[in-house]
Amino acid sequence: MKAIAAATVIYFRGELRRARERALSDGEGYQPILFSVERLGRQLWPNSNGLGGFAGGFQGLVKEHHPLAGKGADDHELPFARRYDIVREARNDAMQIGAFDLM
């Protein structure tokens, strides 16, 4: 993973917060979250490509930094890797049928 400057971290924090606000205010406004995650992935892993290419890196970050990582999450919760795959597959399907309004 590429090290990033503090200013870049602050930028992505703000971008993800704004994207989250949009998604909370509009149930179909989740696209900015996906685009922000893709931009962050390209920043952290410039040699990888797309959500699929960033999956292992994001999974590693979650394992390293999530407060409940390794603490035995509830059995009914989907693991991060599965949640990520669901989002990636849904995004790919939406892009293929042209369902995304590209902001």
Secondary structure, DSSP 8 states (H G I E B T S, - for coil): -----HHHHHHHHHHHHHHHHHHHH-TT--HHHHHHHHHHHHHH-TTS-HHHHHHHHHHHHHHHH-TTTTS---TTS--HHHHHHHHHHHHHHHHHHT-----
